[in-house]
Amino acid sequence: MMDLRNRTLATEFVLLGFSNDVKTNLVLFVIFLFLYLVSINANGLILCLILIDTNLHIPMYFFFCVLSLMDLCLTSTILPRFLVDLISGQRIISLAACTVQFYIIILLVGTECLLLALMAYDRFVAICRPLHYPIVMRWSNCHRMTALVWILSFVIFILPTFARSVPLCYPNQINHFMCEVIAVLQLACSDIHYSVLLMLITCFIALFLPFLFILASYILILLSVL
């Protein structure tokens, strides 16, 4: 506790990014701007096609629409600021902005994993239980399950981080181009064993359990087709 009191808490951070070379940053700017524009156009096109074509107004494409929207939000949370940092060379981000980016990334990544599991369940019902599909996957249920995915993501991935705050101290350099979880935790000026354990549990829930659910769904689909 005394050691923490004697240390200065960081209120802003320096994102080290990839390089300090101007030419390298210019090349990276062009590459990532191209990738960002491709992502925006691809996801925007998917959203427009699904909304315009009434034949695509079915649960499967509704989940695709939500997935594309989340991809848009995720890339727009990270890349625009990264592009500005490449040009300006400042790479300074405030504690508030870093915190917002940190939580948005965690929420969207966790929600995408759960949504992919929900999409696998949709295909399982459509192929293995076709007679029950209109009832199980009616629009009201689709909306409820999508809302449940967002709520579960917040409860599982965001809410536990409020249980114990991690103070961040100087040096305030984040060895990344964004406020990534591990890079931010390296600046902690207190014990992070609880945070590391929480991160491992969260990663297990976010990645391994949905992967098992998706794998089991498609195994059952394959067996049903065979």
N, C-alpha and C positions, 0 to 999 in steps of 0.2 A: 504494500500500500504506500509506504514511504517512497519507494522507487518510482511509483506512478505519479505521486504528487510532485516529485522533483523533475519530472520530464514534461516537456511542452507538447500539448496535444495539437495535432495538425488540423488546420482549417481549410487548407487547399493542398492539391497534389500535382505532381509533375508526371505526366504520362511519357515514359521514355520512348515508346513506339518502336520502330524498326531501325531508323538510322538518323544521323544528324547531317548527312550529306545532302546538299540541295538537289543535285541531279538525281540521286537515288529517290528522294522524296517526290520529285516531279514524275518519275517513271511510275512509282507506286500510286501517286494520285491518279494518273491516267488509267492504270489497271483497275483500281478499286472503284473509280467513277464509272468505268464501263460495266463492271460487275454489278454495281448498285443500280444503274439504269436498266440492265438486263433483268435484274430481280424485280424492279418496280414494274417494268412493262409486262413481264411474264405473269406475275401475280395479278396485276391489274387486268390483263386480258382474260385470265381465268375467271375473275370476279364478274367482268362484263358479260362474258359468254354465258355463264351460269344464270345471271340475272335476266338476260335478254331472252334466251332460249327456254321456252316453257317445257320442252321435253326433258330438260335437265333439272326440273324442279322436283327432285326426288331426294330422299335422305342421304344417299351416298354423295351426291354432288353438293348437298348442303354442308356436309362435313368438309368436303374439299374447299368450299368457299370460306369456311371458318379457318381452315388451315392456311390458306393463302393470305387471309387477313392478318393472321398472327405472324406469318413470315414477313409481311410488309412492315408490321410494327417492330419486329425484332431488328431487321436490317436498318430501319429508320432510326432506331434507338442508338445504334453503334456507328454506322458508316458516315452520316453527315458530319458529325463532330470530328471523326477521324480524318475526313477529307480536309476539313478546315485546319486541323492541327498540322497536316502535311504541308499546307501552303503557308500558314502563318509562322510555324516553327515555335509557337509559344507553349502549347501542350499543357497548359495549366487548367485544372478543373477544380471547382470548389467542392467542399465536403457535401453540400446539399445536392449538387448536380451528380456527383459520384454516387451518392446514396440512392438517388432516384434511378440512375442507370443500373446500378447493382440490383435493385429489387425488380425492376422491369425485366431484366434479362433472366433472372431466376424464375419469375412468374411465367414468362412466355415459354421458356425452355421446358419447364415442368408441365405446363398445360399442353404443349405439343406432344410430349410423350404420352400423356393420358389420352389425348385426342386420337392418337394413332391406335391405341388399344381399343378405343370406342369404334373407330372405323373398321378394325378387324372384327369386332363383334357384329357390326352391321353386315359385313360380308358373310359371316358365319350363319346368321339368321336367314339371310337371303338365299343361301345355297343349301344349307342343311335343314332349315325349317321354313320352306317357301310358303306353306299355307298359313303359318303364323305371322309371316313378315308384315302384312298390312296392319295387323293389330299391335304387334310388338314395336314396330318402328313407325307408328303414326306420328304426325307432325308434333302433336303435343308432347309425346314422349321424347322425340328428338330434341326439342327445345329444353325440356327438363334435364335430359342427360348432358347436353352441352353446358347448361348452367351449372350442373353438378360437377362437371370437369373443372370449370373455373373455380368453384368454391373449394373443391378438394385440393386443387393446386395451391390456393391461397393458404388453406389450413395446414397443408403438409410442408410447403416450401417457404412460406413467408412468416406465418405466425410463430413458429419456434424460434426464429431469429430475434424476436422481440423479448424473449425470456431473459436473455443476457446480452447486453451491449458490449462491443469490443472497442475500447478506445484505441485510436491510431495516433502514433507519435512520429516525430522526425527521426531519421531522414524521410521526407515525404515523397519519395520517388517510387512510382508504381511501374514495375518492369513489364509493362504491357501497353497496348494502344487503347485499352478500355479498362473500366473498373471490374476486372475479372475476380472471381471469388478468391482463388488461391493467392493471386498477386496482391490483393488488398489485405488478406490476413497476414501476410509477411510483414506488414507495417504495425501489427498489433504490439502494444506495449504492456500487455498483460498476458496471463496464461490462456492459451488457445486450445488446450486439450478438449474442452467441452465443445468448442466450435468445430474442431476437426472431426470429432466423433459425430456431431450433428450433421456435418457435411457428408460423411460416409453413409450414414443412415438415409439421408435424403437422396443421395445418388443411387443407393440400392433401390429405394422406392421408385424413384423417377425413371431409372433405366432398366434394372433387372426384372422387376415385377411386370411392368408393361411388356417387356420383351418376351417373358415366359407366356403371358396371356396371348400375345400376338402369335407366338410360335404354336401354342396349343390350338388356337382358332384355325390356323391354316393347315395344321396337321389333320384336324377333323374335317376341314373342307376337302383336303386331298383324298382322305379316306372315303368321304361321301361321293366324290366324283368317280373314284375308282370302282 
